[in-house]
Amino acid sequence: MINRDYLALIGTGLVSIGFLVAGIFNVLDYLIIKAILFGAFATLFLFVLISMLTKPEDKENYQQ
C-alpha cells in the first residue's frame, strides 16, 4: 500500500517535471499553464500541511 510519503514524493516529482517540460517548450508564459502548475504546487503544499497536522491513528503500524 502506498503511504503518505510516497504520495508526496510522486506529487513533487510530477510538479517538478511539469515545470521542466513547460520551461523547455517555452509554454510557461501562458496563463493556463501557470495556473495548472501553481495549482498543483498549492495542492501538494496543502497535502503536506494536512499530513503534518494529522496524527496517524494506529501508531504501532505507522511507518516512519
CYANA upper distance limits for C-alpha pairs under 8 A (distance plus 0.5 A):
  2 ILE  CA      6 TYR  CA      6.67
  2 ILE  CA      7 LEU  CA      7.45
  3 ASN  CA      7 LEU  CA      7.04
  4 ARG  CA      8 ALA  CA      6.68
  4 ARG  CA     51 SER  CA      7.97
  5 ASP  CA      9 LEU  CA      6.74
  6 TYR  CA     10 ILE  CA      6.59
  7 LEU  CA     11 GLY  CA      6.59
  8 ALA  CA     12 THR  CA      6.57
  8 ALA  CA     44 LEU  CA      7.60
  8 ALA  CA     47 PHE  CA      8.22
  8 ALA  CA     48 VAL  CA      7.56
  9 LEU  CA     13 GLY  CA      6.62
 10 ILE  CA     14 LEU  CA      6.71
 11 GLY  CA     15 VAL  CA      6.72
 11 GLY  CA     44 LEU  CA      6.99
 12 THR  CA     16 SER  CA      6.59
 12 THR  CA     41 PHE  CA      8.49
 12 THR  CA     44 LEU  CA      7.72
 13 GLY  CA     17 ILE  CA      6.55
 14 LEU  CA     18 GLY  CA      6.51
 15 VAL  CA     19 PHE  CA      6.81
 15 VAL  CA     37 LEU  CA      7.09
 15 VAL  CA     40 ALA  CA      7.04
 15 VAL  CA     41 PHE  CA      7.03
 16 SER  CA     20 LEU  CA      6.72
 17 ILE  CA     21 VAL  CA      6.52
 18 GLY  CA     22 ALA  CA      6.49
 18 GLY  CA     37 LEU  CA      7.35
 19 PHE  CA     23 GLY  CA      6.50
 19 PHE  CA     28 LEU  CA      8.11
 19 PHE  CA     37 LEU  CA      7.45
 20 LEU  CA     24 ILE  CA      6.65
 21 VAL  CA     25 PHE  CA      6.71
 22 ALA  CA     26 ASN  CA      6.51
 22 ALA  CA     27 VAL  CA      5.71
 22 ALA  CA     28 LEU  CA      5.58
 22 ALA  CA     33 ILE  CA      8.16
 23 GLY  CA     27 VAL  CA      6.94
 23 GLY  CA     28 LEU  CA      6.04
 27 VAL  CA     33 ILE  CA      7.49
 28 LEU  CA     33 ILE  CA      6.50
 28 LEU  CA     34 LYS  CA      6.68
 29 ASP  CA     33 ILE  CA      8.02
 29 ASP  CA     34 LYS  CA      7.67
 30 TYR  CA     34 LYS  CA      6.92
 31 LEU  CA     35 ALA  CA      6.60
 32 ILE  CA     36 ILE  CA      6.66
 33 ILE  CA     37 LEU  CA      6.66
 34 LYS  CA     38 PHE  CA      6.39
 35 ALA  CA     39 GLY  CA      6.22
 36 ILE  CA     40 ALA  CA      6.66
 37 LEU  CA     41 PHE  CA      6.73
 38 PHE  CA     42 ALA  CA      6.55
 39 GLY  CA     43 THR  CA      6.60
 40 ALA  CA     44 LEU  CA      6.64
 41 PHE  CA     45 PHE  CA      6.63
 42 ALA  CA     46 LEU  CA      6.67
 43 THR  CA     47 PHE  CA      6.63
 44 LEU  CA     48 VAL  CA      6.75
 45 PHE  CA     49 LEU  CA      6.61
 46 LEU  CA     50 ILE  CA      6.51
 47 PHE  CA     51 SER  CA      6.58
 48 VAL  CA     52 MET  CA      6.63
 49 LEU  CA     53 LEU  CA      6.78
 50 ILE  CA     54 THR  CA      6.59
 51 SER  CA     55 LYS  CA      8.12
 56 PRO  CA     62 TYR  CA      7.36
 58 ASP  CA     62 TYR  CA      6.81
